[in-house]
Amino acid sequence: MKIKEDFLLRKISDAYVVVPVGSAVVDFSGLVNLNESGAILFKKLQKGAEEDDLVEELLNEYDVSEEIARADVRKFIEKVKEADILE
């Protein structure tokens, strides 16, 4: 899985937002707000990570079980798909 090239992650103060650039500006209205863990997952997806890579990243960053990490990753992937920012 990979984030489309026309979407960038930006940190504004203590918040993370995904903004469209280039041709995506025409088709995508608004911003996507992310928390810190969402930003971590987004960065991994920019490099072409798969679900297991994302789960591993959450396990390395946070003290959570694999079951919780996997559920969170699946929820995040679903939200990103709904926003239509995955290739």
N, C-alpha and C positions, 0 to 999 in steps of 0.2 A: 504494500500500500504506500502511496505517496501523495503528499499535498500538491495540489496544482501550483505551478510556478507563479501564478498571478495573485498569490495570497502571501502576505508577510506578517510575521509576528512582531509586535512592537510593545515595549514596556513603557507605560505612561504612569509616572509616580509609582504607586504600589500595585497597579493593575496591568494585566496583559490583554492586548486586543489583537485580533486578526483583521487586517485591512486588505481590501482588494486593490490591485494596481493594474495598470495596462488595460487590456480588453475586459477584464473581470469587473471593472468599475461600471460598465454599462449594464451587465447582467445581474450584478449582486448589489443590493442596496443595504446599507447598514454596516455594522461591525459585529464581530463575535468576541464576547468577553470570556476570558479564561482565568482560572485560578492558577496557583503555582504548579500544581501537578498537571493541569491541562497544558500549561506552557511547556513543561518537560516532555509530555507526550507529543505535542505538536512539533517540537524540534526534532524528535526522533522520526516522526512521519515525514518531515521535510527531506530526510536522508533515505527514505524508503524502508522503514521498519515494518515488521510483521507483528501480529498480535503477541506472540511469545516474547519478542524483543521488548515490547512495551510493558508487558507484565514483569519481565526481569528488571527493567528500569525502575518501576515502582517498588519492587522488592528491595532494590539496592538503596533507594532514597528514603523509604518509609518503613516503619515497623508494623507491617500488616501481613496477614496470611496470604498465601497464594490465591485462595478462593476469593477473598475480598479484592485483591489486586486485579484478578482476571475479570470479575464482575464490573469493576470500575473502568477497566480498559474497554470492555465490550460496550458499556454505556457511552463512553467517550467516542468510540468509533461510530456508533449509531448516530450521535449528534453531529459529527463531522460529515457523515454521509448525508444526513438530512439538510445540512447547509450547502451541500454540493461543492465541497472544496477538496475532495479526493479525486485523483486521476482515475 
